[in-house]
Amino acid sequence: MDRKTTNSLAVDDFKKDSNIAFGILYQQYFGYTQKFILRNKGNLQDAEDIFQDVLLILYEKLNADEFKVQTCLGNYIIGIVKNLWLKKLRNRNFYIESPEIYFIEHQQEISAAIEDERYYWEKLAGYIKSISSHCQNLIHDIFIENKSIEEIQNKYQYSSRHNAQNQKYKCVEQIKKIKNNSVFST
């Protein structure tokens, strides 16, 4: 399941108060949350608590506004995870505010992060539209469809894994060149 499908399914299910959304998001993003918190002086219980708080914040946001996922839902979730955990570390011996209070106090910051993400993805989409159609397809298969290099080799009939990786590199370089040229021309 690609991330766009994951985002829309999760958002739709949240709005219907369905538990499917929680399962999808848990499967997609709890691993990152756990790894981040364990690497930053936390334990499994901390990771579970933070992730539950993140889901509550997300639930409230989706039901409070005309929230549209213009960016990767994962980036939004990961940003909230990091903010909540770092705040908890700073206040380790003090009262930890509820997710609802956190959202209210940081609503502008969260909205700005979403806007920054949207801008980034719009720029990236523009760069991708400027590369060759072969590279557009290859980039889509690798980064959106999450196809392995072996699947890419078979689909595009590259003679070796090395050739497939080399073509991926060339396509990414096309994007970098366009990006660098647009920076200097603006």
C-alpha positions in Angstrom: 0.0 0.0 0.0 1.6 3.3 -1.0 1.7 6.3 1.4 -0.9 8.3 -0.5 -3.4 5.4 -0.1 -2.4 5.0 3.5 -3.0 8.7 4.1 -6.4 8.9 2.6 -7.6 5.6 4.1 -6.4 6.7 7.6 -8.0 10.1 7.3 -11.3 8.7 6.0 -11.4 6.1 8.7 -10.6 8.6 11.4 -13.5 10.8 10.3 -15.8 7.7 10.5 -14.5 6.9 14.0 -13.2 3.6 12.7 -10.4 1.6 14.4 -9.0 0.7 11.0 -7.2 4.0 10.9 -5.4 3.4 14.2 -4.2 0.0 12.9 -2.9 1.5 9.6 -1.1 4.3 11.4 0.3 2.0 14.1 1.6 -0.4 11.4 3.2 2.4 9.4 4.6 4.7 12.0 4.9 3.2 15.5 8.2 1.5 14.6 9.8 4.9 13.9 8.3 6.3 17.1 9.7 3.4 19.1 13.1 3.7 17.6 13.3 7.5 18.0 12.2 7.3 21.7 14.5 4.4 22.6 17.5 6.2 21.0 16.6 9.3 23.1 16.5 8.0 26.7 13.0 6.5 26.6 11.5 3.0 26.9 8.8 1.0 25.2 6.1 2.4 27.5 7.2 5.9 26.7 6.9 5.1 23.0 3.4 3.7 23.4 2.3 6.6 25.5 3.7 9.2 23.0 2.2 7.4 20.0 -1.2 7.3 21.7 -1.0 11.0 22.4 0.0 11.6 18.8 -3.0 9.7 17.5 -5.3 11.8 19.8 -3.8 15.0 18.5 -4.2 13.8 14.9 -7.8 12.7 15.6 -8.7 16.1 17.1 -7.0 18.0 14.2 -8.8 15.9 11.6 -12.2 16.5 13.3 -11.7 20.1 14.2 -10.7 21.6 10.8 -11.2 21.0 7.2 -7.8 19.2 7.4 -6.5 18.0 4.0 -3.5 15.9 3.8 -1.3 17.9 1.4 1.8 16.3 2.6 2.9 12.9 3.8 0.9 12.1 6.9 3.9 10.3 8.2 5.9 13.6 8.3 3.1 15.2 10.3 3.0 12.3 12.7 6.8 12.2 13.1 6.9 15.9 13.8 4.4 15.6 16.6 6.3 12.6 18.0 9.5 14.5 18.2 7.9 17.6 19.7 6.0 15.7 22.4 9.0 13.5 23.3 11.5 16.4 23.5 9.1 18.4 25.6 8.7 15.4 27.9 12.4 15.1 28.2 12.7 18.8 29.2 9.9 18.3 31.8 10.8 14.9 33.0 10.3 15.7 36.6 7.3 18.0 36.1 3.7 17.8 35.0 3.4 16.8 31.4 0.7 18.7 29.6 -2.0 16.8 27.8 -2.0 16.4 24.0 -5.0 18.6 23.7 -3.2 21.5 25.5 -0.1 20.8 23.4 -2.1 21.1 20.2 -3.8 24.3 21.3 -0.5 25.9 22.4 1.4 24.8 19.2 -1.4 25.0 16.6 0.4 27.7 14.7 3.7 25.9 14.7 2.1 22.6 13.6 0.2 24.5 10.8 3.5 26.1 9.7 5.2 22.7 9.6 2.4 21.4 7.4 2.7 24.3 5.1 6.5 23.9 4.8 5.9 20.2 4.0 3.3 21.1 1.3 5.7 23.6 -0.3 8.6 21.1 -0.3 6.4 18.4 -2.0 5.1 20.9 -4.5 8.6 21.9 -5.4 9.8 18.3 -5.7 6.8 17.4 -7.9 7.8 20.3 -10.2 11.4 19.0 -10.4 10.1 15.5 -11.2 7.9 16.8 -14.0 11.0 18.3 -15.6 13.0 15.1 -15.9 12.6 12.5 -18.7 9.5 10.4 -18.7 11.6 7.3 -18.2 13.1 8.7 -15.1 9.7 9.9 -13.9 8.4 6.4 -14.1 11.5 4.9 -12.5 11.4 7.5 -9.6 7.7 6.8 -9.1 8.3 3.0 -8.9 11.2 3.3 -6.5 10.1 6.1 -4.2 6.3 6.0 -4.4 5.6 2.3 -5.1 8.5 1.2 -2.9 9.7 -1.3 -5.5 12.9 -3.1 -4.8 15.9 -2.7 -7.0 15.3 -6.3 -8.2 11.7 -5.5 -9.2 13.1 -2.4 -11.1 15.6 -4.5 -12.8 12.9 -6.9 -14.0 10.4 -4.3 -15.0 12.8 -2.2 -17.0 14.8 -5.2 -18.2 18.2 -4.0 -17.0 20.9 -6.6 -17.5 22.1 -6.4 -13.9 21.3 -5.0 -10.5 24.2 -2.6 -10.9 22.7 -1.2 -14.1 19.4 -0.7 -12.3 21.1 1.1 -9.4 23.1 3.2 -11.9 19.9 4.3 -13.7 18.3 5.2 -10.4 21.4 7.3 -9.6 21.2 9.1 -13.0 17.5 9.9 -12.5 18.2 11.3 -9.0 21.0 13.4 -10.5 18.6 14.8 -13.1 16.4 16.0 -10.3 19.4 17.5 -8.4 20.6 19.3 -11.6 17.2 20.8 -12.2 16.9 21.8 -8.5 20.4 23.4 -8.5 19.6 25.3 -11.8 16.3 26.6 -10.4 18.1 27.9 -7.3 20.5 29.9 -9.3 17.9 31.2 -11.8 15.6 32.6 -9.1 
